[in-house]
């Protein structure tokens, strides 16, 4: 059988036959394919489900070149796993879209999607057509969201600022509860809330994340992390004798910054050339020429009324000395991206030629200060805000890079949680409480169905149950027992705020424990998980481009 063969020619024009590898297993199709996909998805879910919740465990991820990441964040774990299966890769995309839109709930969304798929598989094996299942899930999803909307509460009034900030603090704490920083979670929650409330636009109810920077530096401990009112720069002044703090000059309110992308160097001819120096005289002339050029540059900076020079390039000792002599504290080798950050934060224009410098192009800050660390001689510079500028920097310290990185991710999550509440102050109760009440609602609806949808509804409701089930298991509780208790109590007391007592507080009342999740995040989780499930149910073969089997 030569149907697998291709005729080809080598470079000399001689023909030969390539017979494709016949032992290669072609990808399964139809039902078999679905089963394979779902099993692959399940194996991914099994890995990340132990990270869910405040008692979830961390994972160590080791990259091919040996870099280590320790994390509890679903999106990060998934993005660093080398997944071969195409469906598993879709789960990565899923957690990424949750991350992009909401920033929190990335583990939950994958766990939910996988348990929906698991349930779907059972229905498929019962003989129900995948599209019917997908349609039933869609209906169930609508009911779930309508119910979620109904039970969501607006606990606080955005206009009651003080109360609102207190609430934000509690939400930030819930979101940090499962993370490496949980020991310092009061401090980190405060940092997240302070950062957001400084930059939030209350009228538009939005937060511009460009105004919040996350910076980390290894050293010290998490406790030393702080919120900086301005931007921070991993640099020091170019000359050791420059002052370590620059304050506004007498009678002024701001320190003026010149941001330069031109070097403190005498101009060079554009094309290659050779310079011959044959006598001492000529050498002296050249030196003098350089000197006057430097002087001119410095005069132009002085004339613009700048107090501090921030330059993208280095400058040689001569220029450095002159800057120092002229009382122009300066910072060199500032990267392009950082320079832009400073420009945004201080309202400066970046200047590419000394001739273009003018007062209107300078940035403003209230001071530039060197920050020193412990016994090391490490220094960083802080450019503090004036009243008009509002960039803030969350500056994270930690004993090693892994901790700093994970703390950054954790803080980012809680910044998102807080931002989401500023956008929409509706919340639902966490600890699986919201999932259980939705599950109850859907199974109630299932009983009313006469058609095949009732199966899909029941399965959807079971899939929602996995969240409290896993939360309970991860906290060392008996999953099934806890779940049935919660369900019974929610029905008996007609309350939707009973959930898993992960922290062993002795109460299942999530309202009392103040375990809340933003409504928008929970809603997004359910929508995205259902969508993905539908997509996978519709797939019946995977064709990999560039490979010869399908
Ligand atoms: P994700 O990456 O999905 O945000 P987390 O590991 O942060 O996952 O876990 C979030 C889940 O843990 C949510 O369902 C939330 O309600 C629940 N949770 C957080 N803190 C508590 C707590 N103190 N008690 C019970 N459940 C909690």
Boltz pocket constraint, residues with backbone or C-beta under 6 A from the ligand:
constraints:
  - pocket:
      binder: B
      contacts: [[A, 51], [A, 52], [A, 53], [A, 54], [A, 56], [A, 72], [A, 73], [A, 74], [A, 104], [A, 105], [A, 106], [A, 107], [A, 108], [A, 109], [A, 174], [A, 175], [A, 177], [A, 178], [A, 429], [A, 430], [A, 431], [A, 432], [A, 471], [A, 500], [A, 501], [A, 502], [A, 503], [A, 515], [A, 516], [A, 517]]
      max_distance: 6.0
